[in-house]
Amino acid sequence: MENGKNHGLQIEYGQGLMATAVVDVIAFNEREIRFIINSGEKTVVYGENLKITAFNKQTGELKIGGLINSVKYGAKPFGSVKNLFK
């Protein structure tokens, strides 16, 4: 997998979510799954009864089952609160 910006995110109603070009899964529980895509950005999936049904680190494919409520795509953490008010 190349470190480019070619990645995809597909949500299917009642099926869950499929993401491509996923480098790593950071954290997960039944309400939130956090992962990093190959551009280095974090993505957070929020929902209910979430579970990782498949993850292949070599191909970068991640499949998530459960009810998807929202997705925070390309989330970048803030360094500190004072950086917000520059």
Backbone as a ProteinNet text record, in pm:
[ID]
protein_1_A
[PRIMARY]
MENGKNHGLQIEYGQGLMATAVVDVIAFNEREIRFIINSGEKTVVYGENLKITAFNKQTGELKIGGLINSVKYGAKPFGSVKNLFK
[TERTIARY]
84.8	0	88.8	57.5	136.8	90.3	181.2	145.4	92.8	-13.4	-74.9	-204.3	-283.6	-410.7	-529	-503.3	-611.8	-670.7	-787.2	-855.4	-1004.8	-1080.1	-1223.9	-1298.4	-1421.6	-1508	-1648.7	-1705.6	-1837.9	-1927.4	-2041.7	-2138.8	-2261.6	-2301.2	-2421.3	-2523.5	-2640.4	-2746.4	-2775.9	-2771	-2799.5	-2685.5	-2579.9	-2467.3	-2344.6	-2323.3	-2205	-2120.1	-1990	-1896.9	-1777.4	-1725.6	-1602.6	-1506.8	-1384.9	-1282.5	-1163.4	-1098.3	-977.7	-861.3	-741	-616.4	-602.6	-648.8	-637.3	-500.8	-427.1	-293.8	-299.8	-384.3	-391.6	-522.3	-568	-682.9	-625.9	-662.9	-607.4	-680.9	-814.2	-895.9	-1035.6	-1102	-1238.6	-1315.8	-1444.8	-1539.8	-1674.4	-1781.4	-1909.6	-1973.3	-1919.2	-1974.4	-1881.8	-1753.9	-1657.5	-1540.1	-1502.7	-1385.8	-1298.5	-1170.4	-1075.2	-968.5	-940.8	-835.5	-764.5	-647.3	-565.5	-562	-584.2	-574.3	-433.3	-401.4	-263.7	-212.9	-298.6	-253.2	-214.1	-230.7	-194.1	-307.8	-422.7	-537	-613.4	-671.2	-751.8	-897.5	-964.1	-1106.7	-1173.2	-1288.4	-1361.1	-1502.6	-1544.9	-1679.5	-1754.2	-1871.1	-1955.3	-2081.1	-2129.8	-2252	-2288.6	-2364	-2410.4	-2380.4	-2341	-2307.7	-2204.3	-2106.5	-2002.7	-1908.1	-1863	-1764.3	-1683.1	-1558	-1472	-1494.3	-1550.8	-1578.6	-1461.5	-1377.6	-1257.9	-1159.7	-1031.7	-925.8	-802.6	-757.2	-637.5	-536.7	-435.6	-336.2	-255.7	-237.2	-161.4	-236.4	-365.4	-443.4	-504.8	-513.6	-570.5	-721.7	-785.3	-931.9	-981.3	-1079.4	-1142.1	-1292.2	-1357.2	-1502.6	-1556.4	-1658.5	-1719.5	-1868.4	-1919.3	-2060.9	-2125.3	-2256.1	-2330	-2402.8	-2467.2	-2542	-2448.9	-2424.5	-2336.5	-2420.5	-2384	-2453.8	-2383.9	-2251	-2175.8	-2030.6	-1964.1	-1823.1	-1751.9	-1644.3	-1558.7	-1438.7	-1438.1	-1341.6	-1227.8	-1105.3	-990	-970.1	-1003.3	-991.7	-845.3	-810.9	-675.4	-683.3	-604.6	-611	-552	-605.7	-551.7	-436.1	-330.2	-213.8	-248.4	-317	-359.8	-469.9	-536.8	-646.8	-595	-475.8	-425.9	-401.2	-377.9	-361.3	-492.1	-603.7	-734	-759.4	-698.5	-730.3	-619.2	-537.7	-429.9	-485.2
-117.7	0	123.3	217.5	339.2	441.8	532.2	639.5	759	740	847.2	889.8	959.8	1006.5	931.5	821.6	742.2	652.5	689.5	611.1	625.6	535.9	540.3	507.6	555.7	531.9	512.6	396.9	365.6	318.2	384.2	346.4	289.5	171.2	109.3	93.8	148.8	144.9	-0.1	-26.6	-159.9	-259.2	-221.3	-310.6	-272.6	-143.2	-96.8	-7.1	-17.6	71.8	-7.2	35.4	-21.9	91.5	81.5	183	116.4	190.5	141.3	231.9	181.2	253	284	191.2	206.4	152.2	234.4	197.3	122.5	171.2	108.5	144.5	55.7	81.7	122.4	242.5	296.9	243.5	252.6	211.5	176	90.6	55.4	4.6	31.9	-28	-28.9	-63.1	-78.1	54.7	167.8	299	384.6	346.3	430	346.7	370.3	305.1	413.5	415.8	515.8	446.3	502.9	446.2	555.3	520.2	613.7	567.7	662.2	631.3	664.6	624.7	635.4	778.2	877.2	1016.4	1068.2	983	1019.7	1080	1098.8	1158	1051.6	1095	1005.8	1013.4	899.6	891.5	823.7	877.9	822.4	788.3	666	619.9	607.2	672.1	666.4	587.6	511.3	436.1	349.5	245.7	151.9	10	-73.1	-213.2	-226.6	-137	-140.7	-257.1	-318.3	-424.9	-427.4	-459.6	-475.2	-616.1	-626.3	-757.9	-809.6	-718.2	-758.4	-642.7	-675.3	-575.8	-646.6	-603	-657.2	-544.1	-546.4	-439.2	-433.5	-546.9	-549.2	-480.4	-503.3	-441.5	-308.5	-286.2	-162.2	-160.3	-275.7	-282	-303.7	-222.1	-230.7	-236	-334.5	-346.1	-338	-253.8	-231.5	-263.1	-342.3	-372.9	-295.6	-282.4	-212.3	-92	-18.2	100.4	221.4	279.4	395.3	521.7	603.2	729.2	846.9	848.9	958.5	917.7	994.2	970.6	1104.4	1110.1	1229	1192	1243	1203.7	1303.8	1253.3	1342	1423.5	1366.8	1438.4	1460.2	1582.8	1614.5	1668.3	1612.1	1658.8	1798.4	1875.1	2007.4	1992.6	2070.9	2065.8	2111.8	2225	2276.5	2378.4	2415.4	2511.5	2648.4	2685.6	2818	2831	2718.2	2722.5	2754.8	2731.6	2760.6	2910.7	2989.3	3131.6	3221.5	3172.5	3252.9	3356.7
0	0	0	-85.2	-94.2	7.2	44	135.5	57.3	-15.4	-92.7	-29.5	-107.8	-55.2	-115.3	-185.5	-241.7	-134.6	-87.8	12.9	-10.4	48.7	29.2	157.1	161.1	276.1	221.8	247.7	195.9	309.8	323.3	426.3	356.3	397	342.1	453.2	430.5	530.8	569.2	696.9	748.6	732.8	663.2	639.4	720.8	741.5	813.2	725.4	742.3	675	623.7	508	454.7	423.1	470.2	444.8	377.8	287.6	222.9	258.2	240.1	269.9	419.5	503	648	691.5	762.2	807.9	940.7	1033.1	1164.9	1233.4	1319.5	1405.9	1541.4	1586.8	1710.6	1832.9	1830	1945	1896.3	1972.3	1935.5	2055.7	2052.6	2145.1	2073.2	2140.2	2071.3	2028.7	2073.7	2038	1951.1	1938.8	1868.6	1817.2	1691	1633.7	1571.4	1609.2	1559.2	1476	1358.4	1274.6	1196.3	1142	1065.5	920.4	828.1	686	636.9	514	466.8	449.1	452	445.6	584.3	687.1	823.5	904	842.7	913.6	991.1	1101.8	1184.5	1140.8	1149.9	1120.6	1239.4	1280.4	1394.3	1348.8	1375.7	1344.9	1476.7	1483.8	1603.6	1571.4	1669.1	1646.1	1764.5	1734	1835.6	1790.5	1884.8	1857.4	1746.2	1745.5	1643.3	1668.1	1561.5	1571.1	1441.2	1454.4	1338	1285.4	1165.8	1108.8	1026.7	976.4	902.7	898	912.2	895.2	842.6	725.2	664.5	652.7	734.7	737.8	608.3	542.3	417	303.4	292.1	184.3	227.5	358.6	409.7	414.9	401.5	405.3	547.6	585.6	717.5	698.3	760.1	755	897.1	913.3	1044	1034	1126.9	1134.4	1248.1	1242.8	1346.9	1290.3	1378.1	1338	1339.3	1222.8	1210.1	1230.4	1330.9	1355.8	1289.6	1294.1	1231.9	1211.9	1124.9	1096.2	1099.1	1173.1	1174.7	1088.7	968.6	867	860.9	865.3	858.4	984	1098.2	1225.1	1259.6	1289.5	1333.3	1475.3	1565.6	1704.1	1719	1812.5	1842.8	1940.5	1918.9	2006.5	2146.8	2156.1	2284.9	2262.5	2367.5	2357.9	2313.3	2353.5	2318.4	2167.3	2096.8	1951.1	1879.9	1945.1	1885.4	1874.1	1960	1968.1	1915	1824.5	1765.8	1671
[MASK]
++++++++++++++++++++++++++++++++++++++++++++++++++++++++++++++++++++++++++++++++++++++

